[in-house]
Amino acid sequence: MITHVHDVNALSDERRRALAYDVWSEVNRNVFTSVSSTEFYEHFIGSESAVNKVQTMHGDDGAMIGYLNFRVANKSVSEQEYGVIRVVNCLLPEYRGKSSTRGFFLLELARYQLSQAWSRKPILLFFTANSPTSFYSVARYARRVYPNPHGETSDAESNLIKAVAGAFGLNVDDNFTITYDGLELHEAPQDTLGWKQHPHSAVQYYLQRCPRYRHGQSLAVVVPASVTDVLYGLAGVGYDRALKKVGIRKSEYRRWARTASGARD
């Protein structure tokens, strides 16, 4: 896989719009089928952010197969200043589970944390999980994630979710969900069936709250991103990789889809 990193804030308006159109036409419209090129530009690559970078991923033939958009916005939330990280990760369906953007995300997170080393401003990751994949990939490694798929979400944590979402003009209901009217997510039927049978608590928690995720229902998620939180997550990732390397654990992605559809390796 070939990757390219684009610093959006350093691009001219013309080059920024060209990048946005390429990402939208080659990847985004094949996954989120109802999002127009203008909407994509305005909400992601065209937004004003303190940090705004895009990693594009390409196959051996050079065709774009996915992207990750990493942005940071400085926001006042309940009279407290935060550095809020927003991430959008999108891969064409046939490449899910085969390509990882974790390295780019962690590098940009580390860079931002270093830039804030002498600041007392706390850092949060905030995203709207529009599929079980996005919530599962974070909740399985995070030390703290709100809402909590493994237990109760406290009133303080609930209020933080709503306040952070509100800082971006988003209204979260009591079930921690947001519905983007008209948004359609493309997902293979065997994957939809597979998620329903997946045993991880984070997946089942997500499905209980977002049964209409393919039609615009998303889960609002806040993850504290202190140095301790990041080190905890890295330890979990490293442990998981070690188990896979020695053959104790195999990748779970699509396993449950194959089981549900009756397919075989």
Secondary structure in CASP SS format (residue, H / E / C, confidence):
PFRMAT SS
TARGET T0000
AUTHOR 0000-0000-0000
METHOD secondary structure of the structure
MODEL  1
M C 1.00
I E 1.00
T E 1.00
H E 1.00
V E 1.00
H E 1.00
D E 1.00
V H 1.00
N H 1.00
A H 1.00
L C 1.00
S C 1.00
D H 1.00
E H 1.00
R H 1.00
R H 1.00
R H 1.00
A H 1.00
L H 1.00
A H 1.00
Y H 1.00
D H 1.00
V H 1.00
W H 1.00
S H 1.00
E H 1.00
V C 1.00
N H 1.00
R H 1.00
N H 1.00
V C 1.00
F E 1.00
T C 1.00
S C 1.00
V C 1.00
S C 1.00
S H 1.00
T H 1.00
E H 1.00
F H 1.00
Y H 1.00
E H 1.00
H H 1.00
F H 1.00
I H 1.00
G C 1.00
S C 1.00
E C 1.00
S C 1.00
A C 1.00
V E 1.00
N E 1.00
K E 1.00
V E 1.00
Q E 1.00
T E 1.00
M E 1.00
H E 1.00
G C 1.00
D C 1.00
D C 1.00
G C 1.00
A C 1.00
M E 1.00
I E 1.00
G E 1.00
Y E 1.00
L E 1.00
N E 1.00
F E 1.00
R E 1.00
V E 1.00
A E 1.00
N E 1.00
K E 1.00
S E 1.00
V E 1.00
S C 1.00
E C 1.00
Q E 1.00
E E 1.00
Y E 1.00
G E 1.00
V E 1.00
I E 1.00
R E 1.00
V E 1.00
V E 1.00
N E 1.00
C E 1.00
L E 1.00
L C 1.00
P H 1.00
E H 1.00
Y H 1.00
R C 1.00
G C 1.00
K C 1.00
S C 1.00
S C 1.00
T C 1.00
R H 1.00
G H 1.00
F H 1.00
F H 1.00
L H 1.00
L H 1.00
E H 1.00
L H 1.00
A H 1.00
R H 1.00
Y H 1.00
Q H 1.00
L H 1.00
S H 1.00
Q C 1.00
A C 1.00
W C 1.00
S C 1.00
R C 1.00
K C 1.00
P C 1.00
I E 1.00
L E 1.00
L E 1.00
F E 1.00
F E 1.00
T E 1.00
A E 1.00
N C 1.00
S C 1.00
P H 1.00
T H 1.00
S H 1.00
F H 1.00
Y H 1.00
S H 1.00
V H 1.00
A H 1.00
R C 1.00
Y C 1.00
A C 1.00
R C 1.00
R C 1.00
V C 1.00
Y E 1.00
P C 1.00
N C 1.00
P C 1.00
H C 1.00
G C 1.00
E C 1.00
T C 1.00
S C 1.00
D H 1.00
A H 1.00
E H 1.00
S H 1.00
N H 1.00
L H 1.00
I H 1.00
K H 1.00
A H 1.00
V H 1.00
A H 1.00
G H 1.00
A H 1.00
F C 1.00
G C 1.00
L C 1.00
N C 1.00
V C 1.00
D C 1.00
D C 1.00
N C 1.00
F C 1.00
T E 1.00
I E 1.00
T E 1.00
Y C 1.00
D C 1.00
G C 1.00
L C 1.00
E C 1.00
L E 1.00
H C 1.00
E C 1.00
A C 1.00
P H 1.00
Q H 1.00
D H 1.00
T H 1.00
L H 1.00
G H 1.00
W H 1.00
K H 1.00
Q H 1.00
H C 1.00
P C 1.00
H C 1.00
S H 1.00
A H 1.00
V H 1.00
Q H 1.00
Y H 1.00
Y H 1.00
L H 1.00
Q H 1.00
R H 1.00
C C 1.00
P C 1.00
R C 1.00
Y H 1.00
R H 1.00
H H 1.00
G C 1.00
Q E 1.00
S E 1.00
L E 1.00
A E 1.00
V E 1.00
V E 1.00
V E 1.00
P E 1.00
A C 1.00
S C 1.00
V H 1.00
T H 1.00
D H 1.00
V H 1.00
L H 1.00
Y H 1.00
G H 1.00
L H 1.00
A H 1.00
G H 1.00
V H 1.00
G H 1.00
Y H 1.00
D H 1.00
R H 1.00
A H 1.00
L H 1.00
K H 1.00
K H 1.00
V C 1.00
G C 1.00
I C 1.00
R C 1.00
K C 1.00
S C 1.00
E C 1.00
Y C 1.00
R C 1.00
R H 1.00
W H 1.00
A H 1.00
R H 1.00
T H 1.00
A H 1.00
S H 1.00
G C 1.00
A C 1.00
R C 1.00
D C 1.00
END
